[in-house]
């Protein structure tokens, strides 16, 4: 017998909108409506929408609406007691599942629909083609669920540390330095890693790119695979230029039984945890590690009541190679882990639908557990610069520990306590480089370098390396 308040996933759907000449692309709300209708149908009962009392929507990049969660509910014929539109973060889908599981178990809600979408490619293509989109007028959201926190230290902003493509290279080059690899050796390693993801995407009908690239094709800079920021080529970077949507429906065992949802539709969120890294990158003592992922994965496994070796497959968040490398190491996986490390094909090849990518990971996990391809799956999700983390374990049986029993405050405080002071604003003297990157323009020319390091007294500092192109190219070849 199951505890009646046990949370379960009962409906899922995902959809990738392909460009069609002569047809206007749908906006994110319309994409979500389509996927949500299919997710409701996926539950196997016709009355699912009458039971849903919460509708949550993940933050968009492409467009904005005044009350998108309310609009979606109206389109679906749902009368929710609460709606939410989240703040920014790729951790959000898994964070919302963790939150929903606690609320369902506590009886605060009976059923929730969680949705997200992006239509970045269609929007851009239509504008370039001179087509007038028939989307609703863009409006600022009336409210956000949570507070949007500035993701970086004020000093970091002076050193072009804002876009993910400007920040993640620091982690990658720090990993290379720790491993003692040459540039060529390290590029081969991360090319091989991403070739694994590309092979998965090539077999996924929902993937944006279904071409299987070799390690060399990923790692070698060419005219169509230029450096974005060293050491990342275009094929190593999350592709946000996609049109994709994914939706989940969660409820409790009691509500599923009342509605008559077949048990073969049930997949259990067995365990999960949400933690943050030290917020500012320059205040983290070690740029190669993630204490938050290490602790969140441990907590999720403990709650689920399973060992790491019992997980059949993983979807490790893959916005850049270093996110996968750091995530795998923190969880306790070896670089040559034989189990699947991606269910989708990753953000570079499957597609990085803004903040909603992990929703696709969860849909894939549910589908594969239902199909008995896997019994237990771990999904990781992160936001900003390996900053915000949410991890979930899914399976065909309930977890060991109730969601209400899971407390993280002491662990979060322990992570935060290791923070370094902010970087020195105006530094001079001996500077030891810990890591660096070069930013490239669209002509594949290095524009400037940014370095992170320590002063003689141990304080963290940042520096700009301004040099002529031949000098930078010489540094990039060593």
C-alpha positions in Angstrom: 0.0 0.0 0.0 1.2 3.5 -0.9 0.8 6.5 1.4 -2.2 8.4 0.0 -0.2 11.7 0.0 2.8 10.3 -1.9 3.5 12.7 -4.8 3.6 11.2 -8.3 4.1 12.4 -11.9 1.1 11.3 -13.9 1.3 13.2 -17.2 4.1 14.5 -19.4 4.6 15.9 -22.9 7.2 17.7 -24.9 7.2 19.2 -28.4 9.7 20.7 -30.8 8.4 23.2 -33.3 10.2 23.0 -36.6 10.3 25.9 -39.1 7.8 25.6 -41.9 7.9 28.0 -44.8 4.7 30.0 -45.2 3.6 29.2 -41.6 4.0 31.6 -38.7 5.7 30.1 -35.7 3.6 29.8 -32.5 4.5 31.9 -29.4 5.5 30.2 -26.2 2.0 30.3 -24.7 0.5 28.5 -27.7 3.3 26.0 -27.6 2.7 25.4 -23.9 -1.1 25.0 -24.5 -0.5 22.3 -27.0 2.0 20.4 -24.8 -0.2 20.9 -21.7 -3.3 19.5 -23.5 -1.2 16.4 -24.5 0.2 16.0 -21.0 -3.4 16.1 -19.6 -4.4 13.5 -22.1 -1.3 11.5 -21.2 -2.8 10.9 -17.7 -5.3 8.6 -19.3 -8.4 10.3 -17.8 -10.6 13.0 -19.3 -11.2 14.9 -16.1 -7.6 15.7 -15.1 -8.0 19.5 -15.6 -10.8 19.6 -13.1 -8.5 18.4 -10.3 -5.6 20.8 -11.0 -5.5 23.6 -8.5 -2.0 25.0 -9.3 -0.5 26.1 -12.6 3.2 27.1 -12.6 5.2 28.5 -15.5 8.9 28.7 -15.9 10.4 32.1 -16.9 10.8 32.8 -20.6 13.6 34.4 -22.6 11.6 34.8 -25.9 8.5 36.7 -24.8 6.7 38.0 -21.8 3.0 38.1 -20.7 1.3 39.9 -18.0 -0.2 36.7 -16.4 1.0 33.8 -18.5 0.1 31.1 -15.9 -3.4 32.5 -15.7 -3.6 32.7 -19.5 -2.5 29.1 -19.8 -5.1 28.0 -17.2 -7.9 29.7 -19.0 -6.9 28.1 -22.3 -7.0 24.7 -20.7 -10.2 25.2 -18.8 -8.4 25.0 -15.5 -9.6 27.0 -12.4 -6.5 27.0 -10.2 -6.3 28.3 -6.6 -2.8 29.5 -7.3 -0.6 30.4 -10.3 3.2 31.2 -10.4 5.6 32.6 -12.9 9.2 32.0 -11.8 12.4 34.0 -11.8 15.3 33.2 -14.0 17.3 29.9 -13.6 17.9 26.6 -15.4 17.4 24.9 -12.1 13.8 26.0 -12.0 12.0 22.9 -13.5 13.5 20.5 -11.0 13.2 23.1 -8.2 9.5 23.3 -8.9 9.1 19.5 -8.9 10.8 19.4 -5.5 8.6 22.2 -4.3 5.4 20.6 -5.7 6.3 17.2 -4.1 6.4 18.9 -0.6 3.2 20.8 -1.2 1.3 17.7 -2.5 2.5 15.6 0.4 1.4 18.3 2.9 -2.0 18.6 1.3 -1.5 22.2 0.3 -2.4 21.4 -3.3 -4.1 18.4 -5.0 -2.6 18.6 -8.5 -0.2 20.9 -10.3 0.6 21.5 -14.0 4.2 22.8 -14.5 5.0 24.2 -18.0 7.7 26.0 -19.9 8.6 26.9 -23.5 10.8 29.0 -25.8 10.3 30.1 -29.4 13.6 31.9 -29.9 14.4 30.4 -33.3 10.9 31.0 -34.8 10.9 34.6 -33.5 14.3 35.4 -35.0 13.7 33.6 -38.3 10.4 35.3 -38.8 11.9 38.7 -38.2 14.8 38.0 -40.5 12.3 36.8 -43.2 10.2 40.0 -42.9 7.2 38.1 -41.5 4.9 39.8 -39.0 4.3 37.6 -36.0 0.7 37.2 -34.7 1.9 36.9 -31.1 0.1 38.7 -28.2 1.6 42.1 -27.3 4.6 41.8 -25.1 3.8 42.9 -21.5 5.8 42.8 -18.3 4.8 40.1 -15.8 2.4 41.4 -13.1 4.3 39.4 -10.5 7.2 37.0 -10.1 7.4 34.0 -7.8 10.5 34.9 -5.8 13.0 37.7 -6.0 15.4 38.1 -8.9 18.9 38.4 -7.5 21.8 39.9 -9.4 24.0 36.9 -10.3 27.4 38.5 -10.0 29.6 40.6 -7.8 29.8 44.3 -8.7 33.5 44.0 -9.5 32.9 41.0 -11.8 30.6 43.2 -14.0 33.6 45.4 -14.8 35.4 42.4 -16.3 32.7 41.2 -18.6 31.6 38.5 -16.3 27.8 38.4 -17.0 26.9 36.2 -20.0 27.3 32.5 -19.3 29.6 32.3 -22.3 31.9 34.8 -20.5 31.9 33.0 -17.2 31.9 29.3 -17.8 35.3 29.3 -19.6 36.9 30.1 -16.2 35.7 26.8 -14.8 36.9 24.9 -17.8 40.4 26.3 -17.8 40.6 25.8 -14.1 39.8 22.1 -14.6 42.5 21.9 -17.3 45.1 23.5 -15.0 44.2 21.1 -12.2 44.5 18.1 -14.6 47.8 19.3 -15.9 46.7 19.0 -19.5 47.9 20.9 -22.6 45.2 22.7 -24.5 45.2 20.1 -27.2 44.8 17.3 -24.6 42.0 19.0 -22.8 40.1 19.9 -26.0 40.2 16.2 -27.0 38.8 15.3 -23.6 35.8 17.6 -23.7 35.3 16.9 -27.4 35.0 13.2 -26.5 32.6 14.0 -23.6 30.3 16.1 -25.9 30.4 13.5 -28.7 28.6 11.2 -26.2 25.8 13.8 -25.9 25.7 14.4 -29.6 25.2 10.6 -30.2 22.2 10.6 -27.9 20.6 13.7 -29.6 21.1 12.1 -33.0 18.6 9.3 -31.9 16.1 11.6 -30.2 13.2 12.7 -32.4 12.7 15.8 -30.2 16.3 17.0 -30.5 16.9 20.3 -32.3 20.1 18.9 -33.9 20.1 15.3 -34.9 23.5 15.2 -36.4 26.1 13.0 -34.6 29.4 14.9 -34.3 32.7 13.3 -33.7 35.0 14.6 -30.9 37.2 16.2 -33.5 34.3 18.0 -35.1 33.3 19.4 -31.7 36.7 20.4 -30.5 38.3 21.8 -33.7 37.6 25.5 -34.5 36.5 26.0 -38.1 34.4 28.5 -40.0 31.2 27.0 -38.9 32.5 26.0 -35.4 34.3 29.1 -34.3 35.5 29.9 -30.8 32.9 31.8 -28.7 35.0 32.2 -25.6 38.1 30.1 -25.2 38.2 27.1 -24.8 34.6 26.7 -26.1 33.7 26.3 -29.7 30.2 26.9 -30.9 29.4 23.1 -30.6 30.3 23.2 -26.9 27.8 26.0 -26.0 24.2 25.6 -25.1 22.0 26.4 -28.1 19.2 28.6 -26.9 18.0 29.3 -30.5 15.3 26.7 -30.4 11.5 26.3 -30.3 10.6 23.7 -27.6 8.1 23.1 -24.9 7.7 20.6 -22.1 5.0 20.1 -19.5 4.5 17.9 -16.3 1.4 17.0 -14.4 1.8 15.9 -10.7 -0.7 14.8 -8.1 -0.9 12.4 -5.2 -1.6 8.7 -5.0 -5.0 9.4 -3.4 -6.0 11.9 -6.1 -4.8 9.6 -8.9 -6.9 6.7 -7.5 -9.9 9.0 -7.1 -9.6 10.1 -10.8 -8.8 6.6 -12.0 -5.4 7.3 -13.4 -3.8 3.9 -14.4 -0.9 2.9 -12.1 1.3 2.3 -15.2 1.2 6.1 -15.6 2.7 6.8 -12.2 6.3 7.8 -11.7 7.6 8.7 -8.3 9.8 11.7 -7.4 11.7 9.6 -4.9 14.0 12.3 -3.6 15.3 15.7 -4.3 17.2 18.7 -3.0 17.7 22.3 -3.9 20.9 24.2 -2.8 23.0 27.2 -4.0 26.7 27.5 -4.5 28.5 30.5 -3.1 26.7 33.1 -5.1 29.5 35.2 -6.6 32.0 33.2 -8.8 35.0 35.3 -7.6 34.1 34.5 -4.0 34.3 30.7 -4.5 37.5 29.2 -3.1 37.7 26.5 -5.7 36.5 26.9 -9.2 36.7 23.2 -10.1 34.2 21.9 -7.5 30.6 22.2 -6.6 29.8 21.5 -2.9 26.1 22.3 -3.6 25.8 19.5 -6.2 27.7 17.1 -3.9 25.4 17.8 -1.0 22.2 18.0 -3.1 22.9 14.7 -4.8 23.7 13.0 -1.5 20.5 14.3 0.0 18.4 13.2 -2.9 19.8 9.7 -2.8 19.3 9.5 0.9 15.7 10.6 0.7 15.1 8.1 -2.2 16.7 5.4 -0.1 19.0 4.2 -3.0 22.7 4.1 -3.5 24.5 5.9 -6.4 25.2 2.5 -8.0 21.4 1.8 -8.1 20.8 4.7 -10.5 20.3 3.4 -14.0 20.8 6.6 -15.9 21.5 10.3 -15.4 20.7 13.6 -17.1 23.6 15.8 -16.1 22.9 19.5 -16.9 25.1 20.3 -19.9 25.1 24.0 -20.8 28.9 23.7 -21.2 31.4 20.8 -20.8 32.6 22.0 -17.4 29.0 21.8 -16.0 29.0 18.1 -16.9 32.5 17.5 -15.6 32.0 19.3 -12.3 28.5 17.8 -11.9 29.7 14.2 -12.5 32.7 14.6 -10.1 30.5 16.1 -7.4 27.9 13.3 -7.7 30.7 10.7 -7.5 30.8 9.5 -11.1 34.1 8.8 -13.0 34.8 10.6 -16.3 34.3 7.3 -18.2 31.0 6.5 -16.5 29.4 3.7 -18.5 25.8 4.5 -17.6 24.0 7.2 -19.7 24.9 10.7 -18.6 22.2 12.3 -20.8 18.7 11.3 -21.7 18.1 14.1 -24.2 21.4 14.8 -25.9 22.2 17.9 -23.9 21.7 21.6 -24.3 24.1 22.0 -27.3 22.4 19.4 -29.5 19.0 18.5 -28.0 18.5 22.2 -27.4 18.8 24.6 -24.5 15.2 26.0 -24.2 16.1 28.8 -21.9 15.3 28.0 -18.3 13.1 25.0 -19.2 15.7 22.5 -20.5 15.5 20.3 -17.4 11.7 19.9 -17.9 12.6 17.9 -21.0 15.1 15.9 -19.0 12.3 15.0 -16.5 9.9 14.2 -19.3 12.5 11.8 -20.8 13.1 10.3 -17.4 9.4 9.6 -16.9 8.9 8.2 -20.3 11.9 5.8 -19.9 10.8 4.7 -16.5 7.3 4.0 -17.8 8.8 2.0 -20.7 10.9 0.0 -18.1 14.1 1.1 -19.9 15.3 2.3 -16.5 14.0 1.9 -13.0 15.7 4.9 -11.4 17.0 8.1 -12.9 18.8 11.1 -11.5 18.2 14.6 -13.1 20.4 17.6 -12.3 19.5 21.2 -13.1 21.5 24.4 -12.5 21.1 28.1 -13.0 23.4 31.0 -13.7 27.1 30.1 -13.3 26.9 26.7 -11.7 25.2 28.7 -9.0 21.6 27.5 -8.3 21.1 23.7 -8.1 18.2 21.3 -8.0 18.5 17.5 -8.2 15.8 14.9 -8.4 15.7 11.1 -8.3 12.8 9.4 -10.2 11.7 5.8 -10.0 9.0 3.2 -10.2 8.6 3.0 -6.4 8.2 5.7 -3.7 11.2 7.1 -1.9 12.2 6.2 1.7 11.9 9.5 3.5 8.9 11.9 3.4 9.5 15.3 1.6 8.5 17.2 4.7 11.3 15.7 6.7 14.0 17.1 4.4 15.8 20.2 5.8 18.7 22.0 4.0 19.3 25.2 6.0 22.3 24.0 7.9 23.9 22.6 4.8 23.3 25.8 2.9 24.9 27.8 5.7 27.9 25.5 5.7 28.4 26.1 1.9 28.0 29.9 2.3 30.5 30.0 5.2 33.4 29.0 2.9 33.0 32.2 0.8 36.1 34.3 0.1 35.9 38.1 0.5 34.9 40.0 -2.6 37.7 40.5 -5.3 40.0 43.5 -4.8 38.6 46.3 -6.8 42.0 48.0 -7.6 44.9 45.5 -7.4 48.6 45.9 -7.9 51.7 43.7 -7.4 52.4 40.0 -8.0 49.4 38.2 -9.6 49.1 34.4 -9.8 46.7 33.3 -12.5 44.2 30.6 -11.4 42.2 30.6 -14.7 41.5 32.8 -17.7 39.5 33.1 -20.9 39.7 35.0 -24.2 36.5 36.4 -25.8 36.2 36.2 -29.6 34.4 38.3 -32.1 32.4 36.9 -35.1 35.4 37.1 -37.3 37.0 34.4 -35.0 39.6 37.0 -33.7 40.4 37.1 -29.9 39.4 40.6 -28.6 40.7 40.5 -25.0 41.5 38.2 -22.2 40.1 38.1 -18.6 42.1 36.5 -15.8 41.1 35.4 -12.3 43.9 34.9 -9.8 45.4 35.6 -6.4 47.5 38.4 -5.1 50.6 37.8 -2.9 48.4 38.1 0.2 46.0 35.5 -1.1 43.2 37.9 -2.0 41.2 37.1 -5.2 41.6 39.7 -8.0 40.6 40.0 -11.6 42.6 41.4 -14.6 42.1 42.4 -18.2 44.7 41.2 -20.7 44.9 43.7 -23.6 47.2 42.6 -26.3 47.6 42.5 -30.1 46.0 39.6 -31.9 49.4 37.8 -32.7 50.2 37.8 -28.9 46.8 36.4 -28.0 47.0 33.7 -30.7 50.4 32.7 -29.4 49.0 32.3 -25.9 46.1 30.3 -27.2 48.4 27.9 -28.9 50.4 27.0 -25.7 
